[in-house]
């Protein structure tokens, strides 16, 4: 194979791969709230948009999808609490990376959407925002592809005769962890004066009135 032919084939392969990745399906994490108080729990919706991979398959039904994902987070900022029933934890349940972040892997199977386009929420993740923090916490999501694994990733559409493997483009989520909520003290209630104080003030008023009358009488004499 001559040099020019090799360059042509490599260029053609790059164009094909670029076009395929440009129309790839996507996975995303979306926080239900962009801000969470320190010490509070919050949810992340895990969604899949498989519209580019849905296909027709000679029927009105949408695709039937399976896949594996990995999410990672900073354990100094967040603590993983739970996932919805649609998602299954994979072993090892929690792995610590060299940079200190923790990784958890999940899989799902038999996910289909009610109608086209083939897009929607697959499951939910719940995290706890650690206390005494004021920072941005990021949860990353990616295709669970082992190093040296298949180029196509680990997502499949089972609607056809044979499972169709496809790429996914990931999108991560960030939440702002704020200080714990402070409870304002209740307003001070007026303190009622005791009965003796009212009698004392009444006596002072009577003495003042008597003094004014005495001065008026002395002036008239």
C-alpha positions in Angstrom: 0.0 0.0 0.0 1.5 3.3 -1.1 1.7 6.4 1.1 -1.0 8.4 -0.6 -3.5 5.5 -0.4 -2.7 5.1 3.3 -3.3 8.8 3.9 -6.6 8.6 2.0 -7.9 5.6 4.0 -6.9 7.2 7.3 -8.6 10.4 6.3 -11.8 8.6 5.3 -11.8 6.6 8.6 -11.4 9.9 10.5 -14.4 11.4 8.7 -16.6 8.4 9.3 -15.7 8.2 13.0 -16.2 12.0 13.3 -19.6 11.8 11.7 -20.6 8.8 13.8 -19.6 10.5 17.1 -21.3 13.8 16.0 -24.6 12.0 15.8 -24.0 9.9 18.9 -26.5 9.3 21.6 -25.9 11.0 24.9 -26.2 10.4 28.6 -26.5 13.2 31.2 -26.8 13.9 34.8 -29.2 16.7 35.8 -29.6 17.9 39.3 -33.1 18.5 40.5 -31.8 21.6 42.3 -28.7 23.6 41.4 -28.1 24.6 45.0 -28.1 22.3 48.0 -27.6 23.1 51.7 -24.7 21.5 53.4 -25.8 18.4 55.2 -28.8 17.9 52.9 -29.6 15.3 50.3 -30.2 16.0 46.6 -31.1 13.9 43.5 -29.5 13.6 40.1 -31.6 12.4 37.2 -29.7 10.1 34.8 -31.2 10.5 31.3 -30.5 8.8 28.0 -31.1 10.4 24.6 -30.8 7.5 22.1 -32.7 9.2 19.3 -29.8 8.9 16.7 -29.7 5.1 17.4 -33.4 4.3 17.6 -33.8 3.1 14.1 -37.1 2.0 12.5 -36.9 -1.8 12.6 -40.2 -1.9 10.6 -42.4 -1.1 13.6 -43.8 1.7 15.6 -42.2 0.7 18.9 -39.2 2.5 20.3 -35.9 0.8 21.0 -35.0 -1.4 24.0 -31.8 -0.2 25.5 -29.2 -1.5 27.9 -25.9 0.0 29.1 -23.3 0.5 31.7 -22.2 3.8 33.2 -19.6 4.9 35.7 -20.0 8.0 37.9 -17.3 9.6 39.9 -17.4 12.3 42.6 -15.2 13.9 45.4 -15.9 12.1 48.7 -14.7 15.2 50.6 -17.7 17.1 49.1 -20.3 14.4 48.6 -21.4 11.0 49.9 -23.3 8.6 47.7 -26.5 7.4 49.3 -28.7 5.4 46.9 -29.9 4.7 43.4 -33.3 4.0 42.0 -34.4 0.4 41.3 -33.7 0.7 37.5 -30.0 0.9 38.2 -27.9 -2.1 39.4 -24.6 -1.6 41.2 -21.6 -3.4 39.8 -18.6 -4.8 41.7 -16.5 -3.4 43.0 -19.2 -1.2 44.5 -16.8 1.8 45.2 -13.4 2.3 43.8 -11.0 5.1 44.8 -9.0 6.7 42.0 -5.5 8.0 42.3 -6.8 11.6 42.4 -8.9 10.8 45.5 -12.3 10.7 43.7 -14.6 7.7 44.1 -16.1 5.7 41.2 -19.3 3.6 41.2 -20.4 1.6 38.2 -24.0 0.8 37.3 -25.9 -1.1 34.6 -29.4 -1.0 33.3 -31.4 -3.2 30.9 -34.7 -3.3 29.2 -35.2 0.4 29.2 -37.7 1.7 26.5 -39.5 4.9 26.2 -43.2 5.4 25.8 -42.9 7.1 22.4 -40.4 8.5 20.0 -38.1 10.3 20.2 -36.2 7.7 22.3 -35.2 10.0 25.2 -36.0 10.2 28.8 -34.9 9.5 32.4 -33.5 6.1 33.1 -33.0 6.4 36.9 -32.0 8.6 39.8 -28.9 8.9 42.0 -29.1 10.4 45.5 -26.2 12.2 47.2 -25.5 13.8 50.5 -23.8 17.2 50.5 -21.2 17.1 53.3 -21.6 19.8 56.0 -19.5 22.9 56.6 -18.8 23.5 52.9 -19.3 26.3 50.5 -18.1 25.1 47.1 -19.1 23.5 43.8 -19.4 19.7 43.7 -19.2 17.9 40.4 -20.5 14.4 39.6 -19.1 13.0 36.3 -20.8 10.3 34.2 -19.2 8.2 31.5 -19.6 5.1 29.5 -18.3 2.1 31.5 -15.7 1.0 29.0 -12.7 -0.8 30.4 -9.3 0.4 29.2 -8.6 -1.3 25.8 -12.3 -2.2 25.5 -14.5 -2.1 22.5 -14.5 1.2 20.6 -18.3 1.3 20.5 -18.7 1.4 24.2 -21.2 -0.6 26.4 -24.6 0.7 25.2 -26.9 -1.4 23.0 -30.3 -1.2 21.3 -32.0 -4.6 21.4 -35.0 -3.6 19.2 -33.6 -5.3 16.1 -32.7 -8.8 15.4 -29.2 -8.3 16.8 -28.1 -5.9 19.5 -26.8 -2.7 18.0 -23.9 -1.2 19.8 -23.6 2.5 19.9 -21.6 5.5 21.3 -22.7 7.8 24.0 -21.6 11.4 24.7 -21.6 12.1 28.4 -22.6 15.3 30.2 -21.8 15.8 33.9 -23.6 17.8 36.6 -22.5 20.4 39.2 -24.3 21.6 42.3 -23.4 24.5 44.6 -23.1 23.4 48.2 -24.1 26.2 50.5 -23.7 26.8 54.2 -26.3 25.2 56.5 -29.5 27.2 56.9 -29.6 29.4 59.9 -32.8 29.7 61.9 -33.6 33.3 62.9 -34.5 33.8 66.6 -38.2 34.5 67.2 -39.1 38.2 67.8 -39.2 39.3 71.4 -42.7 39.4 72.8 -43.7 42.5 74.8 -43.3 41.9 78.5 -46.5 42.8 80.5 -46.0 45.1 83.4 -47.1 43.8 86.7 -50.1 45.2 88.5 -48.0 47.0 91.1 -46.3 48.9 88.3 -49.6 50.1 87.0 -50.6 51.2 90.5 -47.4 53.1 90.9 -47.8 54.9 87.5 -51.4 55.8 88.4 -50.3 57.3 91.7 -47.6 59.4 90.0 -50.3 60.6 87.6 -52.6 61.5 90.5 -49.9 63.4 92.3 -49.0 65.4 89.1 -52.7 66.3 88.7 -53.0 67.4 92.3 -49.9 69.6 92.0 -51.2 71.4 89.0 -54.5 72.1 90.8 -52.6 73.5 93.8 -50.6 75.8 91.6 -53.8 77.1 89.9 -55.5 77.8 93.2 -52.5 79.7 94.6 -52.5 81.9 91.5 -56.2 82.8 91.9 -55.8 83.8 95.6 
